[in-house]
């Protein structure tokens, strides 16, 4: 009986530890390619700096101003890229692809990244349906 409990705990470990991935594939790059995620919401994304950074969910976020850093610290969920920063179009198709911080859109107060202009065009062709599909996939498979 104890062996089964131990085996179950060991098998669940990767699921518990995984969570969102805000960084590049190497796991070392700053989230959103170092772009200040708060700045997307002003309409002009700008690079952040390592001097103004904070860690959140095992990722490093960089900011251009102290005000943006403080805004993020106060309500990080408001500024996080959806799908862990992965491409929204790929998520809608049930797969992962790295998001490009230069290809972005704010929809209903949420930040979405896509991997390319081509992917963005496909994603926007049926925007709400693609967001729904991506949300469902990410909730069940993408976040692991």
Buried (B, 14 or more C-beta within 10 A) or exposed (E): EEEEEEEEEEEEEEEEEEEBBBBBEEEEBBBBBBBBBBBBBEEEBBBBBEEBBBEBBEBBBBBBBEEBBEBBEEEBEBBBBBBBBBBBBBBBBBEBBBBBBEBBBEBEEBBBBBBBEEBBEBBBEEBEEBBEBBBBBBEEEBBE
